[in-house]
Structure formats: C-alpha cells, structure tokens
Amino acid sequence: MTTATRLGNLVTRLSFGAIASMGLLALPISASHPAMAQNHGPAALAGTVSSPEEGKMEGVVVSAKRRGSTIMVSVSTNAQGRYSFPQERLTPGTYDITIRAIGYTLKPTTATIESGGPAQLDLGLQKAAPDVLALQMSNGEWLQSAPGTARQKLALLRCLDCHGLQRPLFSRKDASEMAFTVQRMAAHSANASPNFPFFHQSASEELSRPPTRGQAELAAYIASINLSSGETWPYKLKTQPRPTGKSTQAIVTTYDLPDSAAPHDTLLDKAGNVWFSDFQHHVISKLDPKTGKVTRYPVPLSKPGFPTGGLMITMDKDGNIWEAMMGQAQIAKLDPKTEKVSVYLAPDWDKGDTRFTMIDALHSNVDGKLWTKTNGGPDPGHPNKLYQFDLATEKFNEILPPAGKRDIAAYGLVTDLDNNVYGLDNNPDQRQIWRTNAGTGETTYIDLPLGVGGARRGHIDSQNRLWFSQFHANRYAMYDPKTGKITQWELPVDYAGAYDVQFDDFGYAWGADMSTDLVQRLNVETGEWSSYLLPTSINTRHIDVQKSSDPNVLSSMWTEGQQTGKIVHIEPLTP
C-alpha cells in the first residue's frame, strides 16, 4: 500500500467533523490515531510562543512535566507560533514548562492543568547569551561550526561513543596535553563513560608508550578548535534552523530512567513493554510506558573486574529476552514469565577482552537458533567470532569465514526472514557487508557503493530487504537481495552520525542520528524528510519502530538516550 493510498483511507474513514467531535480519539496510545491532533479536539494546555526578535515562532519544542513525575510530554509550535497539548496526555496537576529553541531561553515557568477546561499559557522567549548558546548547541552543530577536513571531523565524531563534544571543545588543553588525553581515551573499553571509566585489560601497557602519530594528529586538531588559544572559539558558532512544517507535527514522550541508567538498545514487546539494554549496569531492564516504572533484572557476573553492561537486546520465538553482555563475555536470557535469568559463556570467555556485542533471535522460529558474535578475542588474526546458538541444546557453533577471506568483523548483526544473518562493519574504509547462510554456514560478501564505506546498525523489512545506516558516509541505505542493488539516501543534516534505520512497511524509513538530537522519517516514495527535534540532548543509538497492522494508524518510533538516561517515543501527527 502506498503512502497516498494510506492517507486516502484515513480521510475517507475520518471526516473533519468526526475528528473534532471524538476529542482527539481518546484511546490508549497504541490504538489511537493522533493525526491532526494539534489542530482539532480539546486541549489540556495551549498557547503561543514568541520573542521580540522573531514575533510568533515556529518549531519551538514546548515540554510539560508534572511535578514528581518521570514522564515529560513535548509538542512543537506551528507556523503561527501556536502549541497545543492533547487533553489525554496531561492529567490535572502542576507542570514545569520548558522549551527547546536554539539561541533562546525561557524563565522558570509552571502551568496548572484543571479538569474543567484547557489552560492558556503564552510564552515569551529571551535571546540567549553567547555562553548559554554554546551550552545549547548539539554535537552536530559543533561539527558544522568547527573548521577542519572531513577526515578530522569524522574522527571527532567518534568521541560521541562515550561523551558529548562539549568536553573536548570546552577544554583549554594545548596539543601536547591533549595528546595524552586522546591516548587515554583510546585505552578505555567500548562502553566506557565519565560515570563508568572502564579500561581495556591492556590499558597499562598502552599508556606506558608515547601517544601514536594518529593520536597526536587528532589532539592537534582538537587543540586548534577548543579554548586553548583564547576565551572564545576561533570560529563562528553555527546553529541549525528550527523545524518547520511536518517536522513540527509530532508528540514526543520522554521517560527518565533511574540510577544513572545508560540505555543502548530498545525492544517493544506485544504487551507494550519497552525492554532495554544498559550499556554499563549489568541488568536486563523493562519500562512500563503507562506508568514510567522501570524493573531491573540483575545478571550474574562471570568476570569480576571486567566491564559490565550490555549492548544488543532481542527476543526469541517464545518471548524470552536475550541480551549480549559485553565485557562479561556472556549472553543472558530472561524468561519474563518466571523472571529467571540464565547466562551462557562464550567458548573463549576467560581469554583477554573477549566480549559479546551483538545478538539476534527475532527469526529463531525458523530453525531454533539465534545468532551472536564476540570481538576483542585473544587471537590477533581472528579476534571476531560469529556463532549460532541452539536454543534447545544451548550449544555454540562457530561459523568460520571463507578461506582466504578476512576475519568476520561486524558491529551490527541483522537476521533476515529465513534466519540468515547480515554483518555490518562500521569501519569507514570497509567496502563490504556480508551475509551468512543459516543452513550451510556459507558467507558471501556484498560490495558497498564507492565513497566513504562502512555500515553500523539496521533492520529487515517485510520484503526481506536489509535497511542499514552508514555512520561515516552520513547515509541510510537499503539492500535488496532479489536485485542485488543497494539504494542510498543522503541525510538532510551534515555530520549527523547515522546510527540505525528501520522501514515501517508503509512507505517510511525511520532513523536515529547520534549528533543532531533529531529523529528522521523519510518518505521513500517522495524523498521527503521529516526531522523531529527532540526536547533535550539525547545521544540516540538503536531504534525500534512501532508498526501498525491498521493502515489508518501511523507508525511511531522508540529510541533511547544512552548518555542521558532516557527512553523516547516519537509519534507523528501527520503522514
């Protein structure tokens, strides 16, 4: 079904008057169609946003968070500067009101929502001082502002794996001092953060040597664009324009997570729960979106002293939740019915920095097996190992790369409808992705188009096509195994840090970008982008599209703020 047909069905079934009379279709979120909700039906809170410089302002994100709650609801202003919160999203109470509009601030503001009718609150914004503007800027805006070559900026983009760019760019370290900082950063494990400064087991040896030439070159570049030479940056700070049009037409719900949680991947189950991995805490976690309650299931440690936390999370044919537990060299299984957690160790679990990163059981119904992989193993010539794990026998079977081919390296694993598995390597110099046959174990390589290469994360659609991101190339891509063709789409924002992409099977490709604080929705037929600005700095990673079986209900998307401890749900209001 095309997007045009889908929209036609919606208009046929729901007339203008019907939409207005139904009060925003006040049904549970999973069953409602919020199309045009900002313009029709009763509102809990509404008003305009303006400033002396611009008058009425479009694209300002307005957020309401009830006192004592962990849930924040956000909408954006339209072309007339008007915002409106649907009545079913804000229950009576006192709410803190905040905004996101680069270059502007709002004094502390509250609103009282009563059951008798809508509250009116007009917001007047003030121009931000230069130092405040610098704190408001997204990582993508820093990358667009700073001078430098594409190669230098791509190297800087990798800082986002662990922290934002404000740390290096607000620093006053010169090139020689920064060289030792860059060296130290390289000695941290893949899931390190300022709160969890995990190191490689070989960190002492690495730090006993002088910084490498590459580390010194990156340090010199950072020192040329930070505050080491003066009180202000030696270049003009550039900001992205605020969203307009369809990009303002969404409801965003943000859930604060407890205890410095670091969600990396999200997974929606059939009951509406959101399961998520924690990049630093050794748990499997569940969020109830109705209440905001988070339940944590501890996973036992196998390697005390090694990094904790998990990366990819998946679900098998029986509804069990599986997670790749990183530095503990485990995969963990949670049975949601019994709440029992089981762990399974990699064959070389006790050797070096062996860690599980990826795991996919979504199509294990085909043959009773899931796919998983380790990297960082003790064999320098073969540090990455791919496994099939038999759910019945609980045994690992290693799949070897073809003779004469390189080691099977991958950051992302994606199973297709036949439970074959694709491997995505995020190295910008990587020119291929690979696919391993589930029945024969044969691995074949698929050439990427010329230009900056590599691939990060992705998903399979209902047509068995692979959708994947190209982090360094700033693209989303799709591989069709029937034609052998790869189609690419350039993102509308430079240096976005494309992390993950998923097709919703109704004409839209959704994606999350690490640097921009934007969620992208691409109309594949028309090439039209909707770029939804999130209400806070997020650092998005993996995504999970909430697909609808009803052609009159728009898809929505779940993602997470790995460095900010948040789960986010984005619901578009218009096709």
Beta strands, then each sheet from edge to edge (+ up, - down):
strand 1: 43-51
strand 2: 55-56
strand 3: 61-66
strand 4: 71-76
strand 5: 82-86
strand 6: 93-100
strand 7: 104-105
strand 8: 109-113
strand 9: 119-120
strand 10: 123-124
strand 11: 126-127
strand 12: 250-256
strand 13: 263-268
strand 14: 274-278
strand 15: 283-287
strand 16: 294-298
strand 17: 313-315
strand 18: 321-324
strand 19: 330-335
strand 20: 340-345
strand 21: 355-360
strand 22: 369-375
strand 23: 385-390
strand 24: 396-399
strand 25: 412-415
strand 26: 421-424
strand 27: 432-436
strand 28: 443-447
strand 29: 458-460
strand 30: 466-470
strand 31: 475-480
strand 32: 485-490
strand 33: 498-503
strand 34: 508-513
strand 35: 518-523
strand 36: 529-533
strand 37: 540-546
strand 38: 556-561
strand 39: 566-572
sheet 1: 2+ 1- 5+
sheet 2: 2+ 1- 9-
sheet 3: 2+ 1- 10-
sheet 4: 8+ 6- 3+ 4- 12+ 39- 38+ 37-
sheet 5: 7+ 11-
sheet 6: 13+ 14- 15+ 16-
sheet 7: 17+ 18- 19+ 20-
sheet 8: 21+ 22- 23+ 24-
sheet 9: 25+ 26- 27+ 28-
sheet 10: 29+ 30- 31+ 32-
sheet 11: 33+ 34- 35+ 36-
end
